[in-house]
Amino acid sequence: MATTDRQATTLALAHALSAAERGLAVIPLSRTKLPALRSPHRDDPDPAPCHGECGRFGHGVYDASTDPARIRELFAAAPWATGYGIACGLPPHHLIGIDLDTKSGTDSSAALRELALRHLFTIPPTVVVLTPSGGRHLWLTGPPEVVVPNSAGRLAPGIDIRGAGGYLVGPGSRTDHGVYSTAPGTAHIVPARCPRALLRLLLPPPRTHHPASPSADGHGQGLVQFVLAAHEGQRNTRLFWAACRAYEDGIGPALVDPLVEAALNTGLTEREARATIASAARMTGHRP
């Protein structure tokens, strides 16, 4: 490995450890901005879904950690890493990344300003990361019970969203195109809360309502199974997502008790489960 690459790896690890001190879970990235560690199941003829349950590294954001010892182990397993990714959607920050791109030929900053005027919200002062291509990443935080999905161009042309299951390239990372850096004056700002009006825009659009029984087409049972499959740290977010889909599909009231029962099986209390479902009802415009 060239000396410059060793230096880049050392710097990336230092920045990753600093981010972890702020409660941000990180993984090592290669110069291509992809996770530096490949899946340990890549050669399996019929790999079963695995989010790190096998105990090995190479599961992308599912490897993300704030534990300094584990982070050092991750970087030791990927000595070619020159950057780090920050997992979105995880506690305590439940990070949401607004990626204002410049490669699409559109003015993504102007598009965001237009959205803010149309929907009456203001982006508060927050962490801003400058990309080598001239773009910007705005860091915002969301409520713990809300699952913001990743999207590309859905909000507006040139605006990508990094949510649950996604990651942001951390400042100090070196890629094939240059170095990511924090915008002056924003390095030590705590990520700001996402405006509620913007948060609603980031959620999947409501589907057409067709009142049906919870078992219609197995959809209700599928939502219940989705909650039952939650790992620790995902229980509230999965329950909230499933409840939102249930209310959007007109089966919310009928599915409350099955969802509560599923949530109890994952370790949530009944009070926590019912509060999360009530929050989903309000978010989708229904009365709990």
Salt bridges, closest charged atoms under 4 A:
ASP5 OD1 - ARG31 NH2 2.85
ASP44 OD2 - HIS41 ND1 3.39
GLU53 OE2 - HIS231 NE2 2.96
ASP63 OD1 - HIS59 ND1 3.80
ASP63 OD1 - ARG70 NH2 4.00
ASP99 OD1 - HIS137 NE2 3.44
ASP99 OD2 - ARG162 NH2 3.55
GLU114 OE2 - ARG118 NH2 2.79
GLU248 OE1 - ARG245 NE 2.95
ASP249 OD2 - ARG207 NH1 3.32
ASP249 OD2 - HIS219 NE2 2.61
ASP257 OD1 - ARG274 NH2 3.23
GLU270 OE2 - ARG274 NE 2.92
